[in-house]
């Protein structure tokens, strides 16, 4: 019986654990016994250069849930048993527009590392803000079309912050493939655009939205909902599903708006029907579109979307 090991770091201490034989025999662990946690970009580059390709990156802000895990599993499929899966955990300050949102963002690092370990991740990158950004940083990636609608319209500068950190993560890791969730539909479209426009040699792979049993899209922010808000929040998904069956733009927007606004707990940040590729508002449904919304429950902002085929 093979006795592979894998290690993880909790509270700064490094633990090495014997793997269950089934996991060991799956081959996932054999090429890289012991998950590495790396905290600085220069170390990341040097360490990853030694590890087997392909290198598949899953960028996250942590507080990992099943949605993230689905991307990590997809990354493992893409990397194969001998490739390298890297997860970054970094709450990127330059993409936040509200200080309260940044400060209150959940950061359960120990649990996240244990989850990555259990998923067979090879390397977790957990940089400090000071190791990612110089105090006099003056270069930012600007996106000037797809980011003008939806989240970009109500969170100015958000996607410039996202593009900047994602490009840095691509350069620091040297990944060949990166996996992103369709839950953040606009983010995925903008990353694809960035890679196209800047000739970034990274293949972008999208993964479907993972939901709770009642339909609520999984999000690191869901834990901040009160019990009453949490019980109400599945109405977002129900609203999008019901609206997606209507035949005109006006009906679609009206149905979704009524469903979401029927609750006294919600405040719609935006609700838009946009072209699935350009993300610009549409007048008719003769091309694939996306119905996307951001809804506030108190201070907690939840997003969701549904793709609507051409009529
Ligand atoms: P975040 O940690 O929120 O920055 O998300 C990291 C990655 O996980 C992004 O690519 C998200 O789109 C993706 N993601 C977040 N929630 C979900 C979900 N419920 N299903 C699938 N992917 C998700």
py3Dmol code that shows the C-alpha trace and the ligand (Angstrom):
import py3Dmol

protein = """\
ATOM      1  CA  UNK A   1       0.000   0.000   0.000  1.00  0.00           C
ATOM      2  CA  UNK A   2       1.405   3.390  -0.941  1.00  0.00           C
ATOM      3  CA  UNK A   3       1.803   5.848   1.920  1.00  0.00           C
ATOM      4  CA  UNK A   4       1.654   9.262   0.277  1.00  0.00           C
ATOM      5  CA  UNK A   5       1.579  12.338   2.451  1.00  0.00           C
ATOM      6  CA  UNK A   6       0.170  15.810   2.106  1.00  0.00           C
ATOM      7  CA  UNK A   7       0.797  18.744   4.392  1.00  0.00           C
ATOM      8  CA  UNK A   8      -1.035  21.877   5.381  1.00  0.00           C
ATOM      9  CA  UNK A   9      -0.359  24.937   7.444  1.00  0.00           C
ATOM     10  CA  UNK A  10      -2.673  26.008  10.280  1.00  0.00           C
ATOM     11  CA  UNK A  11      -1.848  29.010  12.473  1.00  0.00           C
ATOM     12  CA  UNK A  12       1.597  29.194  10.927  1.00  0.00           C
ATOM     13  CA  UNK A  13       2.429  25.569  11.761  1.00  0.00           C
ATOM     14  CA  UNK A  14       2.999  23.033   9.040  1.00  0.00           C
ATOM     15  CA  UNK A  15       1.164  19.712   9.412  1.00  0.00           C
ATOM     16  CA  UNK A  16       1.852  16.606   7.382  1.00  0.00           C
ATOM     17  CA  UNK A  17      -0.887  14.016   7.172  1.00  0.00           C
ATOM     18  CA  UNK A  18      -0.932  10.454   5.903  1.00  0.00           C
ATOM     19  CA  UNK A  19      -3.359  10.283   3.021  1.00  0.00           C
ATOM     20  CA  UNK A  20      -6.206   7.806   2.942  1.00  0.00           C
ATOM     21  CA  UNK A  21      -5.045   5.016   0.580  1.00  0.00           C
ATOM     22  CA  UNK A  22      -7.938   5.708  -1.854  1.00  0.00           C
ATOM     23  CA  UNK A  23      -6.829   9.289  -2.273  1.00  0.00           C
ATOM     24  CA  UNK A  24      -3.229   8.247  -2.585  1.00  0.00           C
ATOM     25  CA  UNK A  25      -4.098   5.660  -5.227  1.00  0.00           C
ATOM     26  CA  UNK A  26      -6.097   8.202  -7.253  1.00  0.00           C
ATOM     27  CA  UNK A  27      -2.696   9.563  -8.208  1.00  0.00           C
ATOM     28  CA  UNK A  28      -3.719  13.144  -7.430  1.00  0.00           C
ATOM     29  CA  UNK A  29      -1.271  13.506  -4.637  1.00  0.00           C
ATOM     30  CA  UNK A  30       1.613  11.565  -6.014  1.00  0.00           C
ATOM     31  CA  UNK A  31       3.298  14.251  -8.058  1.00  0.00           C
ATOM     32  CA  UNK A  32       3.289  16.842  -5.286  1.00  0.00           C
ATOM     33  CA  UNK A  33       3.151  15.349  -1.821  1.00  0.00           C
ATOM     34  CA  UNK A  34       2.302  18.154   0.587  1.00  0.00           C
ATOM     35  CA  UNK A  35       0.323  21.229  -0.369  1.00  0.00           C
ATOM     36  CA  UNK A  36       2.531  24.302  -0.418  1.00  0.00           C
ATOM     37  CA  UNK A  37       1.374  27.641   0.954  1.00  0.00           C
ATOM     38  CA  UNK A  38       3.265  30.541  -0.580  1.00  0.00           C
ATOM     39  CA  UNK A  39       2.971  34.133   0.566  1.00  0.00           C
ATOM     40  CA  UNK A  40       5.053  36.228  -1.815  1.00  0.00           C
ATOM     41  CA  UNK A  41       5.002  36.653  -5.576  1.00  0.00           C
ATOM     42  CA  UNK A  42       8.732  36.116  -6.063  1.00  0.00           C
ATOM     43  CA  UNK A  43       8.611  32.780  -4.193  1.00  0.00           C
ATOM     44  CA  UNK A  44       5.511  31.754  -6.137  1.00  0.00           C
ATOM     45  CA  UNK A  45       7.188  32.251  -9.484  1.00  0.00           C
ATOM     46  CA  UNK A  46      10.301  30.312  -8.440  1.00  0.00           C
ATOM     47  CA  UNK A  47       8.367  27.432  -6.852  1.00  0.00           C
ATOM     48  CA  UNK A  48       5.854  27.044  -9.675  1.00  0.00           C
ATOM     49  CA  UNK A  49       8.600  26.964 -12.272  1.00  0.00           C
ATOM     50  CA  UNK A  50       9.743  23.677 -10.678  1.00  0.00           C
ATOM     51  CA  UNK A  51       6.299  22.020 -10.741  1.00  0.00           C
ATOM     52  CA  UNK A  52       4.796  19.955 -13.559  1.00  0.00           C
ATOM     53  CA  UNK A  53       2.696  21.570 -16.286  1.00  0.00           C
ATOM     54  CA  UNK A  54      -0.008  22.329 -17.145  1.00  0.00           C
ATOM     55  CA  UNK A  55      -0.407  24.887 -14.427  1.00  0.00           C
ATOM     56  CA  UNK A  56      -4.048  25.747 -13.741  1.00  0.00           C
ATOM     57  CA  UNK A  57      -4.940  28.734 -11.575  1.00  0.00           C
ATOM     58  CA  UNK A  58      -8.171  29.365  -9.650  1.00  0.00           C
ATOM     59  CA  UNK A  59      -8.207  32.974  -8.388  1.00  0.00           C
ATOM     60  CA  UNK A  60     -10.409  33.533  -5.310  1.00  0.00           C
ATOM     61  CA  UNK A  61     -10.932  35.905  -2.417  1.00  0.00           C
ATOM     62  CA  UNK A  62     -11.320  33.002  -0.013  1.00  0.00           C
ATOM     63  CA  UNK A  63     -14.208  32.073   2.297  1.00  0.00           C
ATOM     64  CA  UNK A  64     -14.362  29.037   0.046  1.00  0.00           C
ATOM     65  CA  UNK A  65     -17.682  27.321  -0.618  1.00  0.00           C
ATOM     66  CA  UNK A  66     -18.948  24.650  -3.022  1.00  0.00           C
ATOM     67  CA  UNK A  67     -18.902  27.155  -5.900  1.00  0.00           C
ATOM     68  CA  UNK A  68     -15.163  27.619  -5.483  1.00  0.00           C
ATOM     69  CA  UNK A  69     -14.691  23.878  -5.012  1.00  0.00           C
ATOM     70  CA  UNK A  70     -16.411  23.173  -8.333  1.00  0.00           C
ATOM     71  CA  UNK A  71     -13.794  25.430  -9.992  1.00  0.00           C
ATOM     72  CA  UNK A  72     -10.959  23.687  -8.146  1.00  0.00           C
ATOM     73  CA  UNK A  73     -12.280  20.298  -9.318  1.00  0.00           C
ATOM     74  CA  UNK A  74     -12.539  21.613 -12.875  1.00  0.00           C
ATOM     75  CA  UNK A  75      -8.954  22.856 -12.542  1.00  0.00           C
ATOM     76  CA  UNK A  76      -7.832  19.365 -11.500  1.00  0.00           C
ATOM     77  CA  UNK A  77      -9.602  17.860 -14.535  1.00  0.00           C
ATOM     78  CA  UNK A  78      -7.816  20.362 -16.767  1.00  0.00           C
ATOM     79  CA  UNK A  79      -4.437  19.831 -15.080  1.00  0.00           C
ATOM     80  CA  UNK A  80      -4.769  16.053 -15.081  1.00  0.00           C
ATOM     81  CA  UNK A  81      -3.307  13.917 -12.301  1.00  0.00           C
ATOM     82  CA  UNK A  82       0.235  15.094 -12.992  1.00  0.00           C
ATOM     83  CA  UNK A  83      -0.371  18.803 -13.608  1.00  0.00           C
ATOM     84  CA  UNK A  84      -0.368  21.550 -10.986  1.00  0.00           C
ATOM     85  CA  UNK A  85      -3.446  23.218  -9.457  1.00  0.00           C
ATOM     86  CA  UNK A  86      -2.869  26.610  -7.839  1.00  0.00           C
ATOM     87  CA  UNK A  87      -5.498  28.483  -5.811  1.00  0.00           C
ATOM     88  CA  UNK A  88      -4.935  32.130  -4.933  1.00  0.00           C
ATOM     89  CA  UNK A  89      -6.662  33.576  -1.872  1.00  0.00           C
ATOM     90  CA  UNK A  90      -6.436  37.346  -1.852  1.00  0.00           C
ATOM     91  CA  UNK A  91      -9.052  39.900  -0.819  1.00  0.00           C
ATOM     92  CA  UNK A  92      -8.081  42.483  -3.414  1.00  0.00           C
ATOM     93  CA  UNK A  93      -8.564  45.947  -1.896  1.00  0.00           C
ATOM     94  CA  UNK A  94      -8.474  47.837  -5.202  1.00  0.00           C
ATOM     95  CA  UNK A  95     -11.664  46.187  -6.465  1.00  0.00           C
ATOM     96  CA  UNK A  96     -13.795  47.248  -3.473  1.00  0.00           C
ATOM     97  CA  UNK A  97     -15.849  50.423  -3.669  1.00  0.00           C
ATOM     98  CA  UNK A  98     -17.129  50.381  -0.076  1.00  0.00           C
ATOM     99  CA  UNK A  99     -14.733  50.300   2.880  1.00  0.00           C
ATOM    100  CA  UNK A 100     -17.331  48.465   4.976  1.00  0.00           C
ATOM    101  CA  UNK A 101     -17.543  45.689   2.378  1.00  0.00           C
ATOM    102  CA  UNK A 102     -13.750  45.289   2.330  1.00  0.00           C
ATOM    103  CA  UNK A 103     -13.386  45.364   6.108  1.00  0.00           C
ATOM    104  CA  UNK A 104     -16.286  42.981   6.693  1.00  0.00           C
ATOM    105  CA  UNK A 105     -15.259  40.487   3.984  1.00  0.00           C
ATOM    106  CA  UNK A 106     -14.979  37.029   5.614  1.00  0.00           C
ATOM    107  CA  UNK A 107     -11.403  35.714   5.902  1.00  0.00           C
ATOM    108  CA  UNK A 108     -11.468  32.159   7.365  1.00  0.00           C
ATOM    109  CA  UNK A 109      -7.930  31.358   6.203  1.00  0.00           C
ATOM    110  CA  UNK A 110      -7.367  28.229   8.295  1.00  0.00           C
ATOM    111  CA  UNK A 111     -10.574  26.610   7.098  1.00  0.00           C
ATOM    112  CA  UNK A 112      -9.807  27.628   3.495  1.00  0.00           C
ATOM    113  CA  UNK A 113      -6.385  25.992   3.633  1.00  0.00           C
ATOM    114  CA  UNK A 114      -7.857  22.809   5.059  1.00  0.00           C
ATOM    115  CA  UNK A 115     -10.442  22.760   2.257  1.00  0.00           C
ATOM    116  CA  UNK A 116      -7.768  23.232  -0.413  1.00  0.00           C
ATOM    117  CA  UNK A 117      -5.747  20.473   1.190  1.00  0.00           C
ATOM    118  CA  UNK A 118      -8.704  18.102   1.136  1.00  0.00           C
ATOM    119  CA  UNK A 119      -9.322  18.934  -2.546  1.00  0.00           C
ATOM    120  CA  UNK A 120      -5.788  17.992  -3.534  1.00  0.00           C
ATOM    121  CA  UNK A 121      -4.682  21.531  -4.421  1.00  0.00           C
ATOM    122  CA  UNK A 122      -0.919  21.653  -4.997  1.00  0.00           C
ATOM    123  CA  UNK A 123      -0.156  25.277  -4.159  1.00  0.00           C
ATOM    124  CA  UNK A 124      -2.121  27.999  -2.363  1.00  0.00           C
ATOM    125  CA  UNK A 125      -0.966  31.575  -2.872  1.00  0.00           C
ATOM    126  CA  UNK A 126      -1.901  33.857   0.050  1.00  0.00           C
ATOM    127  CA  UNK A 127      -0.152  37.194  -0.432  1.00  0.00           C
ATOM    128  CA  UNK A 128      -0.399  40.169   1.890  1.00  0.00           C
ATOM    129  CA  UNK A 129      -1.644  43.401   0.327  1.00  0.00           C
ATOM    130  CA  UNK A 130       1.827  44.909   0.810  1.00  0.00           C
ATOM    131  CA  UNK A 131       3.426  42.154  -1.249  1.00  0.00           C
ATOM    132  CA  UNK A 132       0.971  42.683  -4.134  1.00  0.00           C
ATOM    133  CA  UNK A 133       0.925  46.478  -4.397  1.00  0.00           C
ATOM    134  CA  UNK A 134       3.648  49.099  -4.112  1.00  0.00           C
ATOM    135  CA  UNK A 135       2.468  52.116  -2.103  1.00  0.00           C
ATOM    136  CA  UNK A 136       3.135  54.314  -5.169  1.00  0.00           C
ATOM    137  CA  UNK A 137       1.518  51.895  -7.653  1.00  0.00           C
ATOM    138  CA  UNK A 138       0.563  53.911 -10.724  1.00  0.00           C
ATOM    139  CA  UNK A 139      -0.338  51.399 -13.444  1.00  0.00           C
ATOM    140  CA  UNK A 140      -3.850  49.943 -13.703  1.00  0.00           C
ATOM    141  CA  UNK A 141      -5.560  47.821 -16.371  1.00  0.00           C
ATOM    142  CA  UNK A 142      -8.532  49.826 -17.671  1.00  0.00           C
ATOM    143  CA  UNK A 143     -11.484  48.215 -19.397  1.00  0.00           C
ATOM    144  CA  UNK A 144     -13.630  50.739 -21.194  1.00  0.00           C
ATOM    145  CA  UNK A 145     -16.575  48.962 -22.781  1.00  0.00           C
ATOM    146  CA  UNK A 146     -17.867  45.792 -21.124  1.00  0.00           C
ATOM    147  CA  UNK A 147     -17.435  47.355 -17.693  1.00  0.00           C
ATOM    148  CA  UNK A 148     -19.738  50.297 -18.412  1.00  0.00           C
ATOM    149  CA  UNK A 149     -22.906  48.309 -17.595  1.00  0.00           C
ATOM    150  CA  UNK A 150     -24.179  46.052 -14.752  1.00  0.00           C
ATOM    151  CA  UNK A 151     -21.779  45.880 -11.772  1.00  0.00           C
ATOM    152  CA  UNK A 152     -19.337  48.208 -13.516  1.00  0.00           C
ATOM    153  CA  UNK A 153     -21.946  50.974 -13.712  1.00  0.00           C
ATOM    154  CA  UNK A 154     -22.781  50.880 -10.015  1.00  0.00           C
ATOM    155  CA  UNK A 155     -19.240  50.061  -8.814  1.00  0.00           C
ATOM    156  CA  UNK A 156     -16.955  52.424 -10.768  1.00  0.00           C
ATOM    157  CA  UNK A 157     -13.380  51.148 -10.986  1.00  0.00           C
ATOM    158  CA  UNK A 158     -14.327  47.674  -9.743  1.00  0.00           C
ATOM    159  CA  UNK A 159     -13.352  45.842 -12.930  1.00  0.00           C
ATOM    160  CA  UNK A 160     -10.162  47.837 -13.357  1.00  0.00           C
ATOM    161  CA  UNK A 161      -9.199  46.499  -9.923  1.00  0.00           C
ATOM    162  CA  UNK A 162     -10.220  42.977 -10.964  1.00  0.00           C
ATOM    163  CA  UNK A 163      -8.316  43.103 -14.277  1.00  0.00           C
ATOM    164  CA  UNK A 164      -5.227  44.496 -12.585  1.00  0.00           C
ATOM    165  CA  UNK A 165      -5.071  41.790  -9.920  1.00  0.00           C
ATOM    166  CA  UNK A 166      -5.942  38.982 -12.331  1.00  0.00           C
ATOM    167  CA  UNK A 167      -3.232  40.054 -14.774  1.00  0.00           C
ATOM    168  CA  UNK A 168      -0.746  40.213 -11.871  1.00  0.00           C
ATOM    169  CA  UNK A 169      -1.790  36.719 -10.750  1.00  0.00           C
ATOM    170  CA  UNK A 170      -1.352  35.407 -14.298  1.00  0.00           C
ATOM    171  CA  UNK A 171       2.123  36.946 -14.518  1.00  0.00           C
ATOM    172  CA  UNK A 172       3.169  35.848 -11.033  1.00  0.00           C
ATOM    173  CA  UNK A 173       2.009  32.271 -11.530  1.00  0.00           C
ATOM    174  CA  UNK A 174       2.831  31.764 -15.202  1.00  0.00           C
ATOM    175  CA  UNK A 175      -0.357  29.693 -15.455  1.00  0.00           C
ATOM    176  CA  UNK A 176      -1.455  28.288 -18.813  1.00  0.00           C
ATOM    177  CA  UNK A 177      -5.131  27.948 -17.839  1.00  0.00           C
ATOM    178  CA  UNK A 178      -7.328  29.883 -15.377  1.00  0.00           C
ATOM    179  CA  UNK A 179     -10.834  28.964 -14.200  1.00  0.00           C
ATOM    180  CA  UNK A 180     -13.562  31.493 -13.347  1.00  0.00           C
ATOM    181  CA  UNK A 181     -17.231  31.152 -12.369  1.00  0.00           C
ATOM    182  CA  UNK A 182     -20.175  32.156 -14.556  1.00  0.00           C
ATOM    183  CA  UNK A 183     -21.827  33.513 -11.426  1.00  0.00           C
ATOM    184  CA  UNK A 184     -19.687  36.605 -12.009  1.00  0.00           C
ATOM    185  CA  UNK A 185     -20.750  36.708 -15.659  1.00  0.00           C
ATOM    186  CA  UNK A 186     -19.460  40.207 -16.349  1.00  0.00           C
ATOM    187  CA  UNK A 187     -16.121  39.431 -14.707  1.00  0.00           C
ATOM    188  CA  UNK A 188     -15.679  36.335 -16.878  1.00  0.00           C
ATOM    189  CA  UNK A 189     -16.521  38.298 -20.057  1.00  0.00           C
ATOM    190  CA  UNK A 190     -14.092  41.078 -19.118  1.00  0.00           C
ATOM    191  CA  UNK A 191     -11.254  38.659 -18.310  1.00  0.00           C
ATOM    192  CA  UNK A 192     -11.787  36.981 -21.689  1.00  0.00           C
ATOM    193  CA  UNK A 193     -11.627  40.430 -23.315  1.00  0.00           C
ATOM    194  CA  UNK A 194      -8.472  41.362 -21.408  1.00  0.00           C
ATOM    195  CA  UNK A 195      -6.746  38.159 -22.477  1.00  0.00           C
ATOM    196  CA  UNK A 196      -7.792  38.793 -26.092  1.00  0.00           C
ATOM    197  CA  UNK A 197      -6.839  42.459 -26.211  1.00  0.00           C
ATOM    198  CA  UNK A 198      -3.523  42.162 -24.361  1.00  0.00           C
ATOM    199  CA  UNK A 199      -2.429  38.845 -25.949  1.00  0.00           C
ATOM    200  CA  UNK A 200      -2.159  37.192 -22.547  1.00  0.00           C
ATOM    201  CA  UNK A 201      -1.176  33.528 -23.106  1.00  0.00           C
ATOM    202  CA  UNK A 202      -3.730  32.089 -20.691  1.00  0.00           C
ATOM    203  CA  UNK A 203      -6.734  29.966 -21.635  1.00  0.00           C
ATOM    204  CA  UNK A 204      -9.845  31.112 -19.753  1.00  0.00           C
ATOM    205  CA  UNK A 205     -12.318  28.405 -18.704  1.00  0.00           C
ATOM    206  CA  UNK A 206     -15.765  29.164 -17.241  1.00  0.00           C
ATOM    207  CA  UNK A 207     -17.614  26.998 -14.699  1.00  0.00           C
ATOM    208  CA  UNK A 208     -21.385  26.958 -14.057  1.00  0.00           C
ATOM    209  CA  UNK A 209     -22.934  28.646 -11.010  1.00  0.00           C
ATOM    210  CA  UNK A 210     -23.304  26.352  -8.004  1.00  0.00           C
ATOM    211  CA  UNK A 211     -26.453  26.941  -5.948  1.00  0.00           C
ATOM    212  CA  UNK A 212     -27.882  26.109  -2.550  1.00  0.00           C
ATOM    213  CA  UNK A 213     -30.752  23.596  -2.598  1.00  0.00           C
ATOM    214  CA  UNK A 214     -33.253  26.487  -2.641  1.00  0.00           C
ATOM    215  CA  UNK A 215     -31.638  28.086  -5.678  1.00  0.00           C
ATOM    216  CA  UNK A 216     -29.647  30.882  -4.013  1.00  0.00           C
ATOM    217  CA  UNK A 217     -26.310  31.266  -5.799  1.00  0.00           C
ATOM    218  CA  UNK A 218     -23.511  30.333  -3.415  1.00  0.00           C
ATOM    219  CA  UNK A 219     -21.505  33.355  -2.353  1.00  0.00           C
ATOM    220  CA  UNK A 220     -18.985  34.185   0.346  1.00  0.00           C
ATOM    221  CA  UNK A 221     -21.333  37.026   1.286  1.00  0.00           C
ATOM    222  CA  UNK A 222     -24.297  34.721   2.046  1.00  0.00           C
ATOM    223  CA  UNK A 223     -22.981  34.161   5.584  1.00  0.00           C
ATOM    224  CA  UNK A 224     -23.566  37.849   6.277  1.00  0.00           C
ATOM    225  CA  UNK A 225     -27.323  37.580   5.686  1.00  0.00           C
ATOM    226  CA  UNK A 226     -29.638  37.490   8.705  1.00  0.00           C
ATOM    227  CA  UNK A 227     -31.852  34.407   8.997  1.00  0.00           C
ATOM    228  CA  UNK A 228     -34.776  36.439   7.656  1.00  0.00           C
ATOM    229  CA  UNK A 229     -32.779  37.757   4.707  1.00  0.00           C
ATOM    230  CA  UNK A 230     -31.373  34.296   3.953  1.00  0.00           C
ATOM    231  CA  UNK A 231     -34.890  32.823   3.890  1.00  0.00           C
ATOM    232  CA  UNK A 232     -35.987  35.539   1.458  1.00  0.00           C
ATOM    233  CA  UNK A 233     -32.939  35.534  -0.851  1.00  0.00           C
ATOM    234  CA  UNK A 234     -33.939  32.564  -3.110  1.00  0.00           C
ATOM    235  CA  UNK A 235     -36.485  34.969  -4.622  1.00  0.00           C
ATOM    236  CA  UNK A 236     -33.639  36.369  -6.771  1.00  0.00           C
ATOM    237  CA  UNK A 237     -33.183  33.080  -8.605  1.00  0.00           C
ATOM    238  CA  UNK A 238     -36.968  32.517  -8.804  1.00  0.00           C
ATOM    239  CA  UNK A 239     -37.421  35.979 -10.290  1.00  0.00           C
ATOM    240  CA  UNK A 240     -34.775  35.422 -12.960  1.00  0.00           C
ATOM    241  CA  UNK A 241     -36.152  31.981 -13.857  1.00  0.00           C
ATOM    242  CA  UNK A 242     -39.738  33.249 -14.150  1.00  0.00           C
ATOM    243  CA  UNK A 243     -38.720  36.329 -16.139  1.00  0.00           C
ATOM    244  CA  UNK A 244     -36.573  34.289 -18.524  1.00  0.00           C
ATOM    245  CA  UNK A 245     -39.730  32.666 -19.896  1.00  0.00           C
ATOM    246  CA  UNK A 246     -41.281  35.944 -21.048  1.00  0.00           C
ATOM    247  CA  UNK A 247     -41.117  36.909 -24.705  1.00  0.00           C
ATOM    248  CA  UNK A 248     -40.195  40.577 -24.711  1.00  0.00           C
ATOM    249  CA  UNK A 249     -37.548  42.680 -23.048  1.00  0.00           C
ATOM    250  CA  UNK A 250     -40.187  44.786 -21.288  1.00  0.00           C
ATOM    251  CA  UNK A 251     -41.973  41.739 -19.860  1.00  0.00           C
ATOM    252  CA  UNK A 252     -38.716  40.160 -18.761  1.00  0.00           C
ATOM    253  CA  UNK A 253     -37.620  43.250 -16.837  1.00  0.00           C
ATOM    254  CA  UNK A 254     -41.079  43.861 -15.376  1.00  0.00           C
ATOM    255  CA  UNK A 255     -41.542  40.297 -14.102  1.00  0.00           C
ATOM    256  CA  UNK A 256     -38.091  40.141 -12.529  1.00  0.00           C
ATOM    257  CA  UNK A 257     -38.433  43.580 -10.973  1.00  0.00           C
ATOM    258  CA  UNK A 258     -41.856  42.787  -9.463  1.00  0.00           C
ATOM    259  CA  UNK A 259     -40.692  39.480  -8.038  1.00  0.00           C
ATOM    260  CA  UNK A 260     -37.618  40.937  -6.372  1.00  0.00           C
ATOM    261  CA  UNK A 261     -39.309  44.126  -5.169  1.00  0.00           C
ATOM    262  CA  UNK A 262     -42.236  42.169  -3.673  1.00  0.00           C
ATOM    263  CA  UNK A 263     -40.045  41.691  -0.593  1.00  0.00           C
ATOM    264  CA  UNK A 264     -39.613  44.608   1.815  1.00  0.00           C
ATOM    265  CA  UNK A 265     -36.085  43.324   2.518  1.00  0.00           C
ATOM    266  CA  UNK A 266     -34.679  43.893  -0.989  1.00  0.00           C
ATOM    267  CA  UNK A 267     -33.309  46.928  -2.776  1.00  0.00           C
ATOM    268  CA  UNK A 268     -32.407  46.464  -6.434  1.00  0.00           C
ATOM    269  CA  UNK A 269     -28.986  47.887  -7.287  1.00  0.00           C
ATOM    270  CA  UNK A 270     -29.478  47.090 -10.972  1.00  0.00           C
ATOM    271  CA  UNK A 271     -31.558  44.785 -13.129  1.00  0.00           C
ATOM    272  CA  UNK A 272     -30.556  44.689 -16.794  1.00  0.00           C
ATOM    273  CA  UNK A 273     -30.958  42.658 -19.938  1.00  0.00           C
ATOM    274  CA  UNK A 274     -27.732  42.818 -21.932  1.00  0.00           C
ATOM    275  CA  UNK A 275     -26.155  41.216 -24.968  1.00  0.00           C
ATOM    276  CA  UNK A 276     -24.367  38.032 -23.816  1.00  0.00           C
ATOM    277  CA  UNK A 277     -21.130  39.042 -25.546  1.00  0.00           C
ATOM    278  CA  UNK A 278     -20.920  42.838 -25.562  1.00  0.00           C
ATOM    279  CA  UNK A 279     -22.844  43.285 -22.280  1.00  0.00           C
ATOM    280  CA  UNK A 280     -24.564  46.333 -23.815  1.00  0.00           C
ATOM    281  CA  UNK A 281     -28.317  46.830 -23.193  1.00  0.00           C
ATOM    282  CA  UNK A 282     -30.521  45.259 -25.880  1.00  0.00           C
ATOM    283  CA  UNK A 283     -33.863  46.269 -27.365  1.00  0.00           C
ATOM    284  CA  UNK A 284     -34.884  42.872 -28.714  1.00  0.00           C
ATOM    285  CA  UNK A 285     -34.118  39.233 -28.134  1.00  0.00           C
ATOM    286  CA  UNK A 286     -32.766  38.180 -31.508  1.00  0.00           C
ATOM    287  CA  UNK A 287     -29.327  37.400 -30.017  1.00  0.00           C
ATOM    288  CA  UNK A 288     -28.369  35.524 -26.823  1.00  0.00           C
ATOM    289  CA  UNK A 289     -28.799  37.804 -23.829  1.00  0.00           C
ATOM    290  CA  UNK A 290     -28.151  37.758 -20.107  1.00  0.00           C
ATOM    291  CA  UNK A 291     -30.567  38.966 -17.466  1.00  0.00           C
ATOM    292  CA  UNK A 292     -28.375  40.103 -14.582  1.00  0.00           C
ATOM    293  CA  UNK A 293     -29.118  41.672 -11.238  1.00  0.00           C
ATOM    294  CA  UNK A 294     -27.518  42.918  -8.044  1.00  0.00           C
ATOM    295  CA  UNK A 295     -29.765  43.065  -5.003  1.00  0.00           C
ATOM    296  CA  UNK A 296     -29.042  44.581  -1.609  1.00  0.00           C
ATOM    297  CA  UNK A 297     -30.261  42.893   1.566  1.00  0.00           C
ATOM    298  CA  UNK A 298     -29.334  45.596   4.044  1.00  0.00           C
ATOM    299  CA  UNK A 299     -25.623  46.085   3.485  1.00  0.00           C
ATOM    300  CA  UNK A 300     -25.113  42.747   1.733  1.00  0.00           C
ATOM    301  CA  UNK A 301     -25.043  42.885  -2.056  1.00  0.00           C
ATOM    302  CA  UNK A 302     -25.864  39.661  -3.920  1.00  0.00           C
ATOM    303  CA  UNK A 303     -25.528  39.112  -7.677  1.00  0.00           C
ATOM    304  CA  UNK A 304     -27.023  36.542 -10.012  1.00  0.00           C
ATOM    305  CA  UNK A 305     -27.737  36.122 -13.693  1.00  0.00           C
ATOM    306  CA  UNK A 306     -29.482  33.892 -16.191  1.00  0.00           C
ATOM    307  CA  UNK A 307     -28.658  33.359 -19.843  1.00  0.00           C
ATOM    308  CA  UNK A 308     -31.566  33.739 -22.251  1.00  0.00           C
ATOM    309  CA  UNK A 309     -31.389  32.212 -25.708  1.00  0.00           C
ATOM    310  CA  UNK A 310     -32.301  34.188 -28.847  1.00  0.00           C
ATOM    311  CA  UNK A 311     -36.030  34.311 -29.657  1.00  0.00           C
TER     312      UNK A 311
END
"""
ligand_1 = """\
23
LIG
P -14.628 35.203 -5.294
O -13.941 34.480 -4.191
O -16.015 35.644 -4.949
O -13.788 36.282 -5.909
O -14.834 34.129 -6.433
C -13.755 33.400 -6.949
C -14.225 32.629 -8.165
O -15.279 31.751 -7.771
C -14.797 33.550 -9.261
O -14.384 33.056 -10.528
C -16.277 33.399 -9.067
O -17.011 33.606 -10.260
C -16.380 31.948 -8.626
N -17.631 31.689 -7.907
C -18.124 32.381 -6.853
N -19.321 31.887 -6.468
C -19.582 30.862 -7.319
C -20.662 29.947 -7.462
N -21.737 29.987 -6.664
N -20.603 29.020 -8.444
C -19.520 28.956 -9.286
N -18.464 29.787 -9.211
C -18.491 30.733 -8.237
"""
view = py3Dmol.view(width=600, height=400)
view.addModel(protein, "pdb")
view.setStyle({"model": 0}, {"cartoon": {"style": "trace"}})
view.addModel(ligand_1, "xyz")
view.setStyle({"model": 1}, {"stick": {}})
view.zoomTo()
view.show()
